[in-house]
Amino acid sequence: MRRRREFLRATAGAGLAGLAGCPGQSGSGDTPTAAGTDETAADGTATEGAIEAPAPRWTTGRKFGVATVPDHGSDDPSRVWATFTEGAVTEVRFPRLDLLNLRTLEFLVVERDGDRAWRTHDADRTADDGVERATTLAVDDALLYEQTATAADADWSVTTAWAPDPEREALVGDVTFEGDGFDLYAVARTASTQSAGADRGERAGEAGAHSLAAWDTEANDDLHVVLDDGEPYGVALGLAAADGFDRASALSDDQGQRLLERGEWTDSAETEGVVTLAGRLLAGSGETRVALGFATDRDDAAARETATAAAEADFAATRRAYREAWAAFLEEVAVPDSVAGDDALRTQYDVAAMTLAAVEDKTYRGAGVASPSVPWGSAVGAATPGDYGYNFVWARDLYQSFTALRAMGDVAGARRALEYVFEYQQDDDGFVPQNTFLDGRTRWGGEQMDEMAFPLVMAYQLWDRHGVDFDDAGYGYGNVRASADYVAGSGPATEQERWEEESGYSPSTIAAEIAGLTAAAALAADRGERADALRWLATADDWARSVEDWCATTTGTDEHTRTPYYFRINDDTDPDDGAERDLANGGPTLDERDVIDAGFLELVRLGIVPADDPTIENSVAVVDDTIRVDTPNGPAWYRYNGDGYGEPESGEPWTSDGQGRLWPIFTGERAEYELRRSDGPDDLAPSALLETMANFANSGLMIPEQVWDREEPTDYGWAFGEGTGSATPLSWSMAQYVRLAHGIDAGEPVETPAAVADRFAGDHRQPSLSVADLPTRTEDSSLPVEVETDASEVLVTVAGETRTAEVTDGTTTVEVPLSGIRNTVTVVAADPAEDLLDSAVTVDRQVVTYSGG
């Protein structure tokens, strides 16, 4: 029986309402007042009118860059990660990649003798505030980003170069402001330890040389992350300027909102609740530095000290050390010819490689998150600690990163990824949950069979292509056996396919299972585990012979008449019964034969089915007729028709119902199919599709999860063929670009396991096999398994124990021990070859239950 795991829903999107900001506390400062009673414009003039802050949210998933020091192997790394969106630093993480401590750090420009204020952060895409913003990659050999903001109707500009500090746990910005008659403020909206609703903010220092800090209160300790020593985990962050802030406040939520919207200043030395830290950087044109510093144990003094030291340090030296660290990383990266002669493609390749390295955690090595973002985060509440966004590890996404790391020569990084899966995600039965926190705790526990199968392919690739044996790695043959047995015993159907929404018989999942079992069989054969090798190989053969019968319709529908063709997923083993599917995320109800995706291409990419297979060719034609869109940047494809996971027609952030947009990963997957096809059209040439993937990247060269799919304008300003508010960068997208670049050089997909391609390149004889029906047990005893076969040998496996018998005159009987309520009896008929992977095998599986006598 397939295991049912509790599906742990994240709290992040469950409720968008959050805690209101608590009133500020009185305290000393430039002018001691009760916070909230001395409200003035930032130029000092009194203002009127109340503004109530909305519930705190995270920020858009559309990031233009991610930055961290590439010191993952250091004994004392800088454990700070930052992302960048339009006009702001977002979701800074410390000391782990999955722990968010800041919503935004932005700048506020205030007209000193007027009544206007401008935010550098584009917090509302529907508002035309007259500010032009840009985030760009500053150099081509490091994850260094520069942000600019200018006003169309005012004479000011802000330019900030950002760099994590290799010497400290801090992020530093070198700020140049041109704006005589304007003041420039740094404004940080905190979210210490995954929560924006229970922080405490304080101002420190003398007048004219202030610094600021925030940390989470103990109110949410029961919900927060617990460290290895069992103590609650708390973070403090400091905000400092090179010469100190001459004016600074720790503001409540409403006070912070009034500052950002109208430039109203409230002098406040401390506050609790939803916290905004604000300090004046410059009065008029000038240059300075601003820094965020971090400390554990809610040590606000240490966080301020770190921020101050980083801000006062020589920025040129900080930036140079950071850039040199990334340049050293790139020196070890293999560069394929497909990008070497094109500056734009090469830079995109280098950024993709660096991003994959950056999104590996520094505490839990090998743990690469799916994306350092909260997709559509501006609609996701941040008031309480929760499980936010894509800041977790999916074994499937990690497999995609693995394929790229291995291809670009980072074998150590690829090995760490697999070691992480086996050490932190796999349980004793071989099960790998849908995704996990970095420390290995289950986040969502759904059963996705490809996530058990892909690690088997990873282990094989490391062994076959790079000589990484079990003696060299932090995992053993037992890990492979556990997951291979789980796949063989629970597949081929899956509770969730790769889009995590539907159960049944999925071509993409079955392709992964076949590849995983064949890869595991190769590893078993190398170790002399003969029974395991033949059993897994026989199962892989059986599913490879059956996948078309299970997953390709021969009747089609009124919509699709070119048959047979694969469709997304079948609820049973009859692909022509026309069962209805209620699609997730508010999607329609459709005949399952009308739900089209390109997941079947994994059968080609993994080496199971040839590219010119007629059913594959029919399916490709159906895909292009149904889910292909030609954008200004090149062709792209939807996940499937009827997808509801994306912005609705208005362009507003996705919350529960919407329309899935185009995914750049499918452009790469299609290109890998085209590598195996000899007569594809020119616009689908792999080199052209590699360029298309690069075109989908934004100005920071981050390739998104989704791009907008139509010309018609929306109030949110999404552009046809450009990224949306979905997860950006998506690690899978960056990995797909790297992998395709190497595949073009190789002339074939570099993902394909050799053992799989060799096994299914030709036909293997299938021995006959007939097993007598096994009766229900009425007592604890052994069971005779009667077999007829034209093979020379029979292997019968129950509960991990295998018994073998030679065949005489086409029959044999094998006695097997049984115990417990339920036993799966696997019978393999084999004509073993010297190379076990050339053996002729077939399999039969029956379940024997115990009636109690």
C-alpha positions in Angstrom: 0.0 0.0 0.0 1.3 3.4 -0.9 2.2 5.4 2.1 0.0 8.4 3.0 1.8 11.3 4.6 0.3 14.2 6.4 0.2 17.1 4.0 1.5 20.0 6.1 0.1 23.2 4.6 2.2 26.3 5.0 0.8 29.2 7.0 2.3 31.8 4.7 -0.6 32.2 2.3 -3.4 31.1 4.7 -4.3 34.5 5.9 -3.4 37.9 4.5 -4.4 39.9 7.5 -1.6 40.6 9.9 -1.0 42.3 13.3 -1.4 46.0 13.4 1.7 48.0 14.4 1.9 48.7 18.2 2.1 52.3 19.4 5.7 53.5 19.7 7.3 53.9 23.2 8.6 57.1 24.6 12.3 57.5 24.8 15.3 59.8 24.6 16.5 61.2 21.3 17.0 64.5 19.5 13.8 65.8 20.9 12.3 63.5 23.6 8.6 63.0 22.8 6.1 60.3 23.1 6.2 58.4 19.8 3.3 59.3 17.6 2.7 62.8 19.2 5.3 64.8 17.3 4.3 64.1 13.7 5.8 66.4 11.1 6.9 66.3 7.5 10.5 65.2 7.3 11.5 68.8 6.7 10.1 69.6 10.1 6.7 71.1 9.2 3.5 69.9 10.8 1.1 67.7 8.9 -2.5 66.6 9.2 -4.5 63.5 8.4 -4.3 59.9 9.5 -2.8 57.1 7.6 -3.4 53.5 8.7 -0.8 51.0 7.6 -2.1 47.9 5.8 -1.2 44.5 7.3 2.5 43.7 6.7 3.3 41.7 3.5 6.4 40.3 1.9 7.5 41.6 -1.4 7.1 40.4 -5.0 8.9 37.3 -6.1 10.4 39.2 -9.0 14.0 39.6 -7.9 16.7 41.1 -10.1 19.6 39.7 -8.2 20.8 37.5 -5.3 24.0 38.1 -3.5 26.1 36.3 -0.9 29.8 35.8 -0.3 30.9 32.5 -2.0 32.6 31.3 1.2 30.4 28.2 1.7 33.3 26.0 2.6 34.8 28.4 5.1 35.0 27.7 8.8 33.6 31.1 9.5 31.4 32.1 6.5 29.5 35.4 6.1 25.9 34.0 6.6 24.1 36.8 4.9 22.0 36.6 1.7 20.2 39.5 0.0 17.9 39.8 -2.9 17.0 42.9 -4.9 13.8 44.1 -6.6 12.8 47.4 -8.1 14.3 50.1 -5.9 14.8 48.0 -2.8 16.8 45.3 -1.1 14.4 42.6 -0.1 14.1 39.6 2.3 17.7 39.6 3.6 18.4 36.2 5.1 20.6 35.3 8.1 22.1 33.0 9.3 20.4 30.5 7.0 19.2 30.8 3.6 15.6 29.9 4.6 15.3 32.5 7.4 14.0 35.9 6.4 14.8 38.9 8.6 13.8 42.0 6.6 11.0 42.8 4.2 12.7 45.8 2.5 15.5 48.3 2.7 14.7 51.3 0.5 15.4 55.0 0.2 13.0 57.9 0.7 13.7 61.2 -1.0 12.0 64.2 0.7 11.7 67.7 -0.8 13.0 69.9 1.9 11.0 73.1 1.1 8.0 71.4 -0.4 5.5 68.7 0.4 6.6 65.8 -1.8 8.3 62.5 -1.0 9.4 59.7 -3.3 10.1 56.0 -2.5 12.8 54.2 -4.5 10.9 50.9 -3.9 8.1 50.2 -6.4 5.7 49.0 -3.8 2.6 49.3 -6.0 3.0 48.5 -9.7 -0.4 50.1 -10.4 0.7 53.6 -9.3 2.5 56.0 -11.6 4.7 57.9 -9.1 7.1 59.3 -11.8 10.1 57.4 -10.5 12.3 55.4 -12.9 14.0 52.5 -11.3 16.6 50.0 -12.5 18.5 47.1 -10.9 21.4 45.9 -13.1 24.3 43.5 -12.9 27.3 45.8 -12.2 30.1 43.5 -13.5 30.1 40.2 -15.4 32.2 38.1 -13.0 30.4 38.5 -9.7 26.9 38.8 -8.2 27.3 42.6 -7.8 24.3 44.7 -8.3 23.6 48.4 -8.7 20.3 50.2 -8.2 19.3 53.5 -9.6 16.2 55.7 -9.1 15.4 59.1 -10.7 12.3 61.2 -10.7 10.8 62.4 -14.0 9.6 65.6 -12.5 12.2 66.4 -9.8 15.9 67.0 -10.0 17.3 64.1 -7.9 18.8 60.7 -8.4 20.0 57.9 -6.1 22.6 55.3 -7.2 23.6 52.5 -4.8 26.2 49.8 -5.4 25.6 46.8 -3.1 28.0 44.2 -1.8 27.9 41.6 1.0 30.9 42.1 3.3 33.3 39.1 3.2 34.7 40.1 6.6 31.4 40.6 8.5 27.9 39.4 8.5 26.6 42.5 6.8 25.4 44.0 3.6 26.8 47.3 2.5 25.5 49.9 0.1 27.7 52.7 -1.4 25.2 55.5 -2.0 25.5 58.5 -4.3 22.8 61.1 -4.0 22.3 64.0 -6.3 19.6 66.2 -5.0 20.2 69.7 -3.7 17.2 70.8 -1.8 16.3 67.2 -1.0 17.0 64.9 1.9 17.7 61.2 1.6 16.5 58.6 4.2 17.2 54.9 4.5 14.1 53.0 5.5 14.1 49.4 6.6 10.9 47.4 7.3 12.0 44.6 9.5 10.8 41.0 9.9 13.2 39.4 12.3 13.2 35.7 12.4 10.4 35.2 9.8 8.0 37.6 11.4 7.1 41.3 10.8 4.5 41.4 13.6 6.4 40.9 16.9 9.6 42.9 16.5 11.2 45.5 18.8 13.1 48.5 17.3 15.4 50.9 19.1 17.6 53.9 18.4 21.0 54.1 19.9 23.9 56.6 20.0 24.2 60.3 20.5 22.3 62.9 18.5 23.9 63.2 15.1 25.5 59.8 15.2 22.6 57.4 15.7 22.3 53.8 14.7 19.3 51.6 14.8 18.5 48.0 15.6 15.5 45.6 15.6 15.0 42.1 16.9 12.1 39.7 17.4 10.5 39.6 20.8 10.0 36.4 22.7 6.2 36.5 22.0 6.6 34.0 19.1 9.2 31.7 20.4 7.0 28.7 20.2 6.6 29.3 16.4 10.2 30.1 15.6 13.0 27.9 14.4 14.7 25.9 17.2 18.5 25.6 17.0 20.4 22.3 17.4 20.9 23.0 21.1 17.1 23.3 21.6 17.2 27.0 22.2 14.8 29.4 20.4 16.5 31.1 17.5 16.3 34.9 17.4 18.0 37.5 15.2 18.9 41.1 15.7 19.7 43.4 12.7 21.4 46.7 12.9 21.1 49.6 10.4 23.9 52.1 10.3 25.5 54.8 8.2 29.1 55.6 7.6 28.9 58.8 9.7 25.9 57.9 11.7 22.4 59.1 11.2 21.9 62.7 12.2 18.2 61.9 12.5 16.8 58.4 13.3 13.6 56.8 14.6 12.3 53.3 15.4 8.7 53.7 14.1 5.5 51.8 14.6 3.7 50.5 11.5 1.4 53.4 11.1 4.2 55.9 11.7 6.4 54.1 9.1 3.6 54.2 6.6 3.1 57.9 7.1 6.8 58.5 6.6 6.8 56.5 3.4 3.6 57.9 1.9 3.9 61.6 2.9 7.3 62.1 4.4 5.9 62.6 7.9 8.5 62.3 10.5 7.9 60.9 14.0 10.7 61.1 16.5 10.7 57.7 18.3 13.5 56.0 20.2 11.8 52.6 20.4 8.7 50.7 19.4 7.3 47.2 19.3 5.1 45.3 16.8 5.5 46.0 13.1 8.7 48.0 13.0 10.2 50.5 10.5 13.7 51.8 11.1 14.4 55.1 9.4 17.5 57.4 9.4 18.6 60.4 7.4 21.6 59.6 5.3 22.2 62.9 3.5 20.9 66.4 3.6 21.4 67.4 0.0 23.8 65.9 -2.6 26.6 63.7 -1.3 28.1 60.2 -1.0 27.9 57.9 2.0 27.5 54.2 2.9 24.7 52.4 4.6 24.9 48.9 6.1 22.7 46.1 7.6 24.5 44.0 10.2 23.3 40.8 11.8 23.8 38.9 15.1 22.2 35.9 16.7 20.7 35.7 20.3 18.8 38.9 19.7 22.1 40.8 20.4 21.1 44.2 19.2 24.4 45.8 20.3 26.4 43.3 18.2 24.2 43.8 15.2 24.6 47.6 15.4 28.4 47.2 15.9 28.6 44.9 12.8 26.5 47.3 10.7 28.6 50.3 11.8 31.9 48.6 11.1 30.7 47.5 7.7 29.5 51.0 6.8 32.7 52.7 8.0 35.0 50.2 6.2 36.6 51.1 2.8 33.8 50.1 0.4 36.2 49.7 -2.5 38.1 47.1 -0.5 34.9 45.3 0.5 33.6 45.3 -3.1 37.0 44.1 -4.4 37.3 41.2 -2.0 33.7 40.2 -2.8 34.3 40.4 -6.5 37.6 38.4 -6.3 35.8 35.6 -4.4 33.3 35.2 -7.2 36.0 35.5 -9.9 37.9 32.7 -8.2 34.7 30.6 -8.2 34.2 31.2 -11.9 37.8 30.1 -12.7 36.7 26.6 -11.7 33.6 26.6 -13.8 33.7 24.7 -17.2 32.5 27.0 -20.0 30.8 25.3 -23.0 31.6 26.5 -26.6 27.9 27.2 -27.1 28.3 30.4 -25.0 32.0 31.1 -25.1 31.9 33.1 -28.3 28.9 35.3 -27.3 29.3 37.9 -24.5 25.7 38.0 -23.6 25.2 34.3 -23.5 28.4 33.8 -21.6 27.5 36.4 -19.0 24.1 34.8 -18.6 25.8 31.4 -18.2 28.2 32.7 -15.5 25.4 34.4 -13.6 23.3 31.2 -13.7 26.3 29.2 -12.4 27.0 31.7 -9.6 23.3 31.8 -8.6 23.2 28.1 -8.3 26.2 28.3 -6.0 24.7 31.2 -4.1 21.5 29.4 -3.2 23.2 26.6 -1.3 23.0 27.1 2.4 26.2 27.5 4.5 25.0 25.6 7.5 23.3 22.7 5.8 25.7 22.1 2.9 24.1 20.8 -0.3 20.7 22.3 0.6 19.8 24.4 -2.4 16.5 26.2 -2.1 14.0 26.2 -5.1 14.1 30.0 -5.1 15.2 32.8 -2.7 11.8 34.4 -3.0 8.2 34.5 -1.9 6.3 34.3 -5.2 3.6 37.1 -5.4 4.9 38.0 -1.9 3.1 41.4 -1.9 -0.1 39.4 -1.3 1.4 37.1 1.3 1.0 38.1 5.0 4.2 38.5 7.0 2.7 39.3 10.4 3.5 35.9 12.1 6.3 33.4 11.6 5.5 31.0 8.8 6.7 28.8 6.0 7.1 31.3 3.3 7.6 31.0 -0.5 10.1 28.7 -2.1 12.7 28.9 0.7 12.7 25.1 1.0 14.3 22.1 -0.6 12.5 20.0 -3.1 14.5 16.9 -4.1 13.2 17.3 -7.7 14.4 20.9 -8.0 17.7 19.9 -6.3 18.1 17.2 -9.0 17.8 19.9 -11.7 20.5 22.0 -9.9 22.6 18.8 -9.6 22.5 18.2 -13.4 23.8 21.7 -13.9 26.4 21.6 -11.2 27.8 18.4 -12.5 27.8 19.7 -16.1 29.7 22.8 -15.2 32.4 20.9 -13.3 31.3 21.5 -9.8 31.2 17.8 -8.9 31.8 18.5 -5.2 28.6 20.7 -5.2 26.7 18.0 -7.0 27.8 15.4 -4.5 26.8 17.6 -1.6 23.3 18.0 -3.1 22.8 14.2 -3.1 24.4 13.8 0.3 21.9 16.3 1.6 18.9 14.4 0.2 20.1 11.1 1.7 21.1 12.5 5.1 18.3 15.0 5.8 15.4 14.1 3.6 15.2 10.3 3.1 13.7 8.3 5.9 14.5 4.6 6.8 11.9 3.3 4.3 13.4 5.3 1.4 10.6 7.9 1.4 11.6 11.5 0.5 8.9 14.1 1.3 7.6 16.7 -1.0 9.9 19.3 0.5 11.7 20.1 3.7 13.1 22.9 5.7 16.8 23.2 5.4 17.3 21.2 8.7 15.4 18.3 7.2 12.1 18.7 8.9 9.2 17.9 6.6 7.3 21.0 5.4 4.9 19.4 2.9 4.8 15.6 3.1 3.1 14.6 -0.2 4.4 11.5 -2.0 5.9 12.5 -5.3 7.6 9.4 -6.8 10.0 11.3 -9.0 11.6 12.7 -5.8 12.4 9.2 -4.7 13.7 8.2 -8.2 15.9 11.2 -9.1 18.4 10.7 -6.3 19.0 7.2 -7.7 19.9 8.8 -11.0 22.1 11.3 -9.1 24.0 8.5 -7.4 24.5 6.7 -10.6 25.8 9.8 -12.5 28.3 10.6 -9.8 29.6 7.0 -9.9 29.5 6.5 -13.7 30.8 9.9 -14.9 32.9 11.0 -12.0 34.0 7.9 -10.1 32.3 8.9 -6.8 31.8 5.5 -5.1 30.0 4.9 -1.9 33.3 4.8 -0.1 33.9 8.4 -1.2 30.5 9.9 -0.4 28.4 10.7 2.7 25.8 8.1 1.7 25.9 4.3 1.1 24.3 1.6 -0.9 21.6 1.2 1.8 20.3 4.7 0.8 20.0 3.6 -2.8 18.4 0.3 -1.9 15.8 2.0 0.3 14.6 4.4 -2.3 14.7 1.9 -5.1 12.6 -0.5 -3.1 10.2 2.3 -2.3 9.9 3.2 -6.0 9.5 -0.4 -7.1 7.0 -1.1 -4.3 4.9 2.0 -4.5 5.1 3.0 -8.2 4.3 3.6 -11.0 1.3 5.7 -9.9 2.1 8.7 -7.7 0.1 10.7 -5.2 1.4 13.9 -6.8 3.1 14.4 -10.2 5.8 17.0 -10.8 3.4 19.9 -10.5 2.3 18.7 -7.1 -1.4 18.7 -7.9 -2.7 15.5 -9.3 -2.5 11.7 -8.6 -2.3 8.9 -11.1 -0.1 7.7 -13.9 2.1 10.5 -15.1 4.5 10.1 -18.1 7.1 12.4 -16.5 6.9 10.6 -13.1 7.1 7.2 -14.7 10.1 8.3 -16.8 11.9 9.3 -13.6 11.0 6.0 -12.0 12.3 3.9 -14.9 15.5 5.9 -15.0 15.9 5.7 -11.3 15.4 2.0 -11.1 17.7 1.3 -14.0 20.4 3.5 -12.4 20.0 1.7 -9.1 20.3 -1.6 -10.9 23.6 -0.5 -12.4 24.9 0.4 -9.0 23.7 -2.9 -7.5 25.3 -4.8 -10.3 28.6 -3.1 -9.7 28.4 -4.0 -6.0 27.5 -7.7 -6.7 24.0 -7.2 -5.4 22.7 -9.5 -8.1 19.1 -9.9 -6.8 18.6 -6.2 -6.4 19.9 -5.5 -9.9 17.6 -8.0 -11.6 14.5 -7.1 -9.6 14.9 -3.3 -10.2 15.8 -3.8 -13.9 12.8 -6.1 -14.4 10.5 -3.5 -12.9 12.0 -0.7 -15.0 11.5 -2.9 -18.2 7.9 -3.6 -17.3 7.0 0.0 -16.8 8.9 1.1 -19.9 6.9 -1.4 -21.9 3.6 -0.2 -20.3 3.9 3.6 -20.1 2.4 4.2 -23.5 -0.5 1.8 -22.7 -1.1 3.6 -19.4 -0.6 7.2 -20.5 -1.3 7.7 -24.2 -4.8 7.9 -25.6 -5.6 6.1 -28.8 -9.1 7.7 -29.2 -8.3 11.3 -28.5 -11.1 13.9 -28.3 -12.9 16.4 -30.4 -10.1 18.8 -29.5 -7.2 16.5 -30.3 -7.5 13.9 -33.1 -3.8 13.1 -33.8 -3.5 9.8 -31.9 -2.0 8.2 -30.0 -0.7 11.0 -27.8 0.4 11.4 -24.2 -1.6 13.6 -21.9 -0.7 15.1 -18.6 -1.8 12.4 -16.1 -4.2 9.4 -16.2 -6.3 8.5 -13.1 -6.0 4.8 -13.8 -4.5 2.5 -16.4 -7.2 3.2 -19.1 -6.2 6.3 -21.0 -9.3 6.2 -23.2 -12.0 6.3 -20.5 -12.4 10.1 -20.6 -12.4 10.6 -16.9 -12.9 14.2 -15.7 -10.2 16.2 -13.9 -10.9 19.1 -11.6 -7.8 21.2 -12.1 -6.2 22.9 -9.1 -6.0 26.6 -8.3 -9.5 27.3 -9.6 -8.9 25.6 -13.0 -11.6 24.1 -15.1 -13.0 20.6 -15.1 -11.8 18.8 -18.3 -11.7 15.4 -19.9 -8.2 14.2 -18.8 -7.3 13.5 -22.4 -7.7 17.3 -23.0 -5.2 18.3 -20.3 -1.9 18.6 -22.3 1.6 19.1 -21.0 5.0 18.2 -22.2 6.1 16.0 -19.3 6.4 13.0 -21.7 9.6 14.5 -23.1 11.3 13.2 -20.0 11.0 9.8 -21.7 13.2 11.0 -24.5 15.5 13.1 -22.3 16.2 10.3 -19.9 16.9 7.8 -22.8 13.8 5.6 -22.5 12.0 6.4 -25.8 13.6 7.7 -29.0 12.7 11.2 -30.3 11.2 9.8 -33.5 8.8 7.5 -31.7 5.5 8.1 -33.5 3.6 8.7 -30.2 6.2 11.1 -29.1 5.9 13.0 -32.4 2.1 13.1 -32.2 2.3 14.4 -28.6 4.8 17.1 -29.6 2.4 18.3 -32.3 -0.5 18.3 -29.8 1.6 20.3 -27.3 2.5 22.9 -29.9 -1.1 23.3 -31.0 -2.3 23.6 -27.4 0.2 25.3 -25.0 2.8 27.0 -27.2 3.0 30.8 -27.4 5.5 32.7 -29.5 6.6 35.7 -27.5 8.8 38.7 -28.6 11.6 36.8 -26.9 11.0 33.5 -28.6 8.8 30.4 -28.1 7.5 29.4 -24.7 5.1 26.9 -23.3 2.6 26.6 -20.4 2.8 23.9 -17.8 -0.6 22.6 -19.1 -3.8 24.1 -20.5 -6.2 25.2 -17.7 -3.4 25.9 -15.2 -4.5 28.3 -12.5 -1.1 29.0 -10.9 -0.3 32.5 -12.0 -1.6 36.0 -12.0 -5.2 36.4 -13.1 -6.1 38.5 -16.1 -5.8 41.7 -14.2 -2.1 41.0 -13.5 -2.6 41.3 -9.8 -0.6 38.9 -7.5 -1.8 35.3 -7.5 -3.5 34.2 -4.2 -5.6 31.1 -5.0 -7.2 31.5 -8.5 -5.5 32.7 -11.5 -4.0 31.6 -14.8 -0.6 29.9 -15.1 1.7 31.8 -17.5 4.6 30.6 -19.6 7.6 28.8 -18.0 11.1 29.3 -19.4 12.2 25.8 -18.3 10.0 24.3 -21.0 11.9 26.2 -23.7 15.1 24.5 -22.4 13.4 21.1 -22.1 12.1 21.4 -25.7 15.6 22.3 -26.8 16.9 19.1 -25.3 14.3 17.2 -27.2 15.4 19.0 -30.4 19.0 17.8 -29.7 17.7 14.3 -30.3 15.5 15.2 -33.3 17.3 15.5 -36.6 14.7 17.5 -38.6 13.3 20.1 -36.3 12.4 23.7 -37.5 15.0 26.4 -37.4 13.1 28.5 -34.8 13.4 25.5 -32.4 17.1 24.9 -33.0 18.7 24.3 -29.6 21.0 27.3 -30.0 18.0 29.5 -30.8 16.2 28.3 -27.7 19.2 28.9 -25.5 19.1 32.5 -26.7 15.4 32.6 -26.0 16.0 31.5 -22.4 18.6 34.2 -22.0 16.1 36.7 -23.4 13.6 35.7 -20.7 16.1 36.9 -18.0 15.6 40.4 -16.5 18.1 43.2 -16.2 19.9 41.4 -13.4 20.1 38.2 -15.5 17.7 36.3 -13.3 15.6 33.8 -15.3 12.1 33.6 -13.8 9.6 30.9 -13.1 7.0 32.4 -15.4 6.8 35.1 -18.1 3.8 37.1 -19.2 1.9 35.5 -22.1 0.1 38.2 -24.0 0.3 41.7 -25.6 -2.7 43.2 -23.9 -1.7 45.7 -21.2 -2.7 45.4 -17.5 -2.7 47.9 -14.7 0.3 46.0 -13.3 2.5 46.6 -16.3 3.6 43.1 -17.2 5.2 42.8 -20.6 4.8 40.1 -23.2 7.6 37.6 -22.8 9.0 39.2 -19.6 9.0 38.0 -16.0 6.0 38.2 -13.7 5.7 38.3 -9.9 6.4 34.6 -9.7 9.6 33.1 -8.2 12.7 34.8 -9.7 15.3 33.5 -9.9 14.0 30.0 -10.1 16.9 27.6 -9.5 15.4 25.2 -11.9 15.4 27.9 -14.7 19.0 28.8 -14.0 20.0 25.1 -14.0 18.1 24.4 -17.2 20.1 27.2 -19.0 23.4 25.8 -17.8 22.5 22.2 -18.7 21.2 23.1 -22.2 24.4 25.1 -22.9 26.4 21.9 -22.2 24.0 19.8 -24.1 24.5 21.8 -27.2 28.2 21.2 -27.0 27.6 17.5 -26.5 25.0 17.2 -29.2 22.7 15.4 -26.8 21.1 16.0 -23.4 23.8 15.7 -20.7 21.2 14.6 -18.3 20.7 11.2 -19.9 22.1 8.4 -17.8 24.2 6.1 -20.0 22.8 2.9 -18.3 19.3 4.0 -19.2 20.1 4.9 -22.8 22.0 1.6 -23.3 19.2 -0.5 -21.8 16.4 1.0 -23.9 18.3 1.6 -27.1 17.3 -1.9 -28.4 14.8 -4.6 -27.7 15.5 -7.1 -25.0 13.8 -10.5 -24.9 11.0 -10.7 -22.4 10.9 -14.1 -20.7 7.5 -15.6 -20.2 6.3 -15.6 -16.7 3.2 -17.1 -15.1 2.8 -17.1 -11.3 -0.1 -19.1 -9.7 -2.5 -16.9 -7.7 -1.2 -16.6 -4.1 -3.8 -17.4 -1.5 -4.7 -15.3 1.6 -2.7 -16.6 4.5 -4.5 -18.1 7.5 -1.5 -18.9 9.6 2.1 -17.9 9.9 4.0 -20.2 7.6 6.1 -20.2 4.5 4.3 -20.0 1.2 5.1 -22.0 -2.0 5.3 -19.7 -5.1 4.7 -21.8 -8.2 6.2 -20.4 -11.4 6.1 -21.2 -15.1 8.7 -19.5 -17.3 11.0 -20.0 -20.2 13.8 -18.3 -18.3 16.6 -20.1 -16.7 16.2 -18.6 -13.2 13.6 -17.3 -10.8 14.1 -14.9 -7.9 11.3 -14.3 -5.4 11.6 -11.4 -3.0 9.5 -10.8 0.2 10.3 -8.2 2.8 13.8 -7.6 1.5 14.8 -11.3 1.5 15.3 -12.9 -1.9 15.3 -16.7 -2.7 16.6 -18.0 -6.0 15.8 -21.2 -7.9 16.8 -22.7 -11.2 14.1 -23.6 -13.7 13.6 -27.2 -14.8 11.3 -28.0 -17.7 9.8 -24.6 -17.5 8.6 -24.7 -13.9 9.9 -24.2 -10.4 8.5 -23.7 -6.9 10.1 -21.3 -4.4 9.2 -21.4 -0.7 9.3 -18.0 0.9 8.7 -16.9 4.5 5.8 -14.6 5.3 5.0 -12.5 8.4 2.8 -9.6 9.3 -0.5 -8.6 7.9 0.5 -7.8 4.3 3.4 -9.1 2.1 4.3 -8.0 -1.4 5.8 -11.0 -3.3 7.9 -10.0 -6.2 8.8 -12.7 -8.8 11.5 -12.1 -11.4 12.2 -14.5 -14.3 15.7 -13.9 -15.6 18.2 -15.1 -18.2 21.2 -13.3 -16.6 23.9 -12.0 -18.9 27.5 -11.4 -17.9 26.7 -7.8 -17.7 23.5 -7.9 -15.6 22.1 -4.8 -17.4 22.0 -6.9 -20.6 19.9 -9.6 -18.9 16.5 -10.7 -20.2 14.0 -10.2 -17.3 10.4 -9.9 -16.5 8.5 -9.4 -13.3 5.2 -10.3 -11.5 4.1 -8.8 -8.2 1.3 -10.0 -5.9 0.2 -9.1 -2.5 -0.5 -11.7 0.1 -2.6 -10.8 3.2 -3.2 -12.5 6.5 -6.8 -13.3 7.4 -6.2 -14.3 11.0 -7.0 -18.0 10.6 
